[in-house]
């Protein structure tokens, strides 16, 4: 009898240990990490938008999240932080921007059991021969469609006057914002009777995403030349343009900024709830990061693929609510956006081409 009781106790103890181990395994949180690019996590733009998507997923799915900011902007700096995340158990990582292209090319083979989400870039060895492994997904956006909607709304709201553009680095995503914006203004002029002008001198690239002071100076020069609204697709340079617009609005001047990447309305507030952000050309970066994390949780991670977020899948556009646009302008913008989704309007992503 004693032997039977002892055996039962041993079996119960073993069963309890197995149950506890299984419970611990099922309750372990998925770890999602992010490595920032040259900017900060609160850059009001690309890094912040990506991180907010990770945080949305963390809230909905009870995840463990962490971001690391490299000390520099070289491939080695990025790989070091990816390695640090991996060693800490973060086996899914989101990286924002084309600067991670060669980094992820190496990381996807160095860490085959990790998953990588590369936003606005494709992995390559520096030769642009793209290789997207099964543990990586590459995501792009139709910036020209987003810029088009922002240009249309801007022209409809202003009706007359001059607009300008300040870009950061002259790279494809920023260029497409510019080209789409110009097409949107032209579409409004042609189809809705607006008379908004675009002088080539007011469409420039500063060359970085970090020079805040330079952005403020460029915006000041444009406003002094009579520009009413500036589309700033330039990261920290755009922050400088926003600062200049806020200073002028505070002194009673009527000037505007068109935001980029995320809804920047709150960043343009200068008095009460008044903001100098007319509207924003949005890339739903947060949604892209969120969707990829959700896909991984559901066992549906689209590894090996290059995805494009565009108007048809609601990946780009202007904010649903634009306090500085009239109800009539917002209604017209929604009508045009529906045509964009249906393919009735096709915006070109090539310089100099007009919409079809």
Beta strands, then each sheet from edge to edge (+ up, - down):
strand 1: 31-36
strand 2: 64-69
strand 3: 92-96
strand 4: 115-119
strand 5: 136-141
strand 6: 160-167
strand 7: 195-197
strand 8: 203-205
strand 9: 227-233
strand 10: 256-261
strand 11: 269-271
strand 12: 274-275
strand 13: 277-283
strand 14: 306-309
strand 15: 316-317
sheet 1: 2+ 1+ 3+ 4+ 5+ 14+
sheet 2: 7+ 6+ 8+
sheet 3: 7+ 6+ 9+ 10+ 13+ 15-
sheet 4: 11+ 12-
end
